[in-house]
Amino acid sequence: MKPKFNIVYTPDNIDGKINTENKSIVRVGVLDDKSRLFTTTKGEIAFTYFDVDRNGYRTAKNKWTINYIGAQ
């Protein structure tokens, strides 16, 4: 079973456009073997997870909030 969660963060880009309004997004994600927490080459803290809403991997950087919602 994979842990399922809501994640809220402010991405650099939304739908391929620069996020000039600093809008936050909410996604449903799961942890799997490709999920990871790491430091980028620019020194930013980053978290890669599988985005259930968009059916692909996404990376949140620097600041995010996660709320556990169960297991998938």
N, C-alpha and C positions, 0 to 999 in steps of 0.2 A: 504494500500500500504506500502510495506517495502522499506526503503532507501537502495539503491544499491551503492556500492563503490569499488574502487580498493584499495588494501592495499599492501604496500611494507615493508618487514621487514627481518631480518636475524634470522632464527630459529636455535635452538640448534641441531635439527636433520632434515634431508631431506630424505624422503623415507626410514626411519628406520635406517639411518646411521648418525653418528656424523658429523656435519657440520664443519670439520677441516679447510676448505678453506674460512670460513665466507661468503659464497654465500648468496645473498639476493634473495628472491622470490617475485613474484607479483601474487596476487590472486584477484578474484572477490568475494566480500562478500555481505551479507545482514544482517541488524539488525532485530532481532526478540525478542520474550519474553525470550529466553535463553541467549541472548547476554549480556555481562556485563563487567564492568571495575572494577578491584579490585587489592589489594596488596597481593602477595603470602606470604607464611610463611617465605620465604627467604628475604622478603622486596622488591621484584621486582614488578613494576607496570605491570599489565597484562590486556589484552583485548581479550575476547572470542567472536567470531562471527561465522556465518554460511558461510562456504566456498562453493560457487556455483560450482567452478571447480571440487572439490573433493567430493561434496555432503555429507558434514559432518562438524562438529564443529572443529575449530582450535583456538589456543591461541597464540597471539603475546605478547612478553615480552620486557619491558624496552624502546624500541625505534621503532617507526613505522611511516609511512606516509600514510594518507588516502586522497583519492580524490573522491568526490561525483560524481556519474555518472547518477543519476536519481532514479526513484522508480520502483519497480517490481510489 
